[in-house]
Amino acid sequence: MQPFNEALSIMAVGMITVFLILFLIVLIGNLIIRFSNKFSPEIVAEVKSKKTQSTSENTFAAISAAIDIVTKGKAKVTNIKKI
């Protein structure tokens, strides 16, 4: 029974060590994110010109036409978001 108890104790120490290290990683990551959000300047959104608006209208029309062809008129595009 001695080797079995030693194996269980080593496993417990290893699992606790891994848990503590992962906890520290998450804690330090959250602190870095909060610090950088507090002290870094915000990015100002750029105003789109008419050229990009016409391009997006053309893109919307092309995507709508493609989906209409693929679904044979059963689907309708209501919104397009860039991911």
C-alpha positions as CSV (number, residue, x, y, z in Angstrom):
1,M,0.0,0.0,0.0
2,Q,3.0,2.3,0.5
3,P,3.7,2.9,-3.3
4,F,0.0,3.6,-3.9
5,N,-0.2,6.3,-1.1
6,E,3.0,7.9,-2.4
7,A,1.6,8.0,-6.0
8,L,-1.6,9.6,-4.7
9,S,0.3,12.2,-2.7
10,I,2.5,13.1,-5.7
11,M,-0.6,13.3,-7.9
12,A,-2.3,15.6,-5.4
13,V,0.7,17.9,-5.1
14,G,0.9,18.1,-8.9
15,M,-2.7,18.9,-9.4
16,I,-2.6,21.6,-6.7
17,T,0.5,23.1,-8.3
18,V,-1.1,23.2,-11.7
19,F,-4.2,24.8,-10.3
20,L,-2.2,27.5,-8.5
21,I,-0.1,28.3,-11.6
22,L,-3.2,28.5,-13.8
23,F,-4.9,30.7,-11.2
24,L,-1.9,33.0,-11.2
25,I,-1.9,33.2,-15.0
26,V,-5.5,34.2,-15.1
27,L,-5.1,36.7,-12.2
28,I,-2.0,38.3,-13.8
29,G,-3.7,38.4,-17.2
30,N,-6.8,40.2,-15.8
31,L,-4.6,42.7,-14.0
32,I,-2.6,43.4,-17.2
33,I,-5.9,43.9,-19.2
34,R,-7.3,46.3,-16.5
35,F,-4.1,48.2,-16.3
36,S,-3.8,48.6,-20.1
37,N,-7.5,49.6,-20.5
38,K,-7.1,52.2,-17.7
39,F,-4.0,53.9,-19.0
40,S,-3.9,53.3,-22.8
41,P,-5.6,55.9,-25.1
42,E,-8.8,54.9,-26.8
43,I,-8.7,54.4,-30.6
44,V,-10.8,56.9,-32.4
45,A,-13.1,55.5,-35.1
46,E,-12.4,56.8,-38.6
47,V,-15.2,58.4,-40.6
48,K,-16.0,56.4,-43.7
49,S,-16.0,58.2,-47.0
50,K,-18.6,57.9,-49.8
51,K,-16.2,55.7,-51.8
52,T,-16.3,53.0,-49.1
53,Q,-20.1,53.3,-48.7
54,S,-20.6,52.6,-52.4
55,T,-18.3,49.7,-52.2
56,S,-20.2,48.3,-49.2
57,E,-23.5,48.8,-51.1
58,N,-22.0,46.8,-54.1
59,T,-20.7,44.2,-51.7
60,F,-24.1,43.9,-50.1
61,A,-25.8,43.5,-53.5
62,A,-23.3,40.9,-54.5
63,I,-23.7,38.9,-51.3
64,S,-27.5,39.2,-51.6
65,A,-27.4,37.9,-55.2
66,A,-25.2,35.0,-54.3
67,I,-27.4,33.9,-51.4
68,D,-30.5,34.3,-53.5
69,I,-29.0,32.0,-56.1
70,V,-27.7,29.4,-53.6
71,T,-30.9,29.2,-51.6
72,K,-33.2,29.6,-54.7
73,G,-35.0,32.6,-53.2
74,K,-35.7,31.0,-49.8
75,A,-33.3,33.2,-47.8
76,K,-33.0,37.0,-47.4
77,V,-30.0,39.0,-46.3
78,T,-30.9,41.5,-43.6
79,N,-27.6,42.4,-42.1
80,I,-23.9,41.9,-42.8
81,K,-21.2,42.2,-40.1
82,K,-17.5,42.0,-40.6
83,I,-16.0,39.5,-38.1
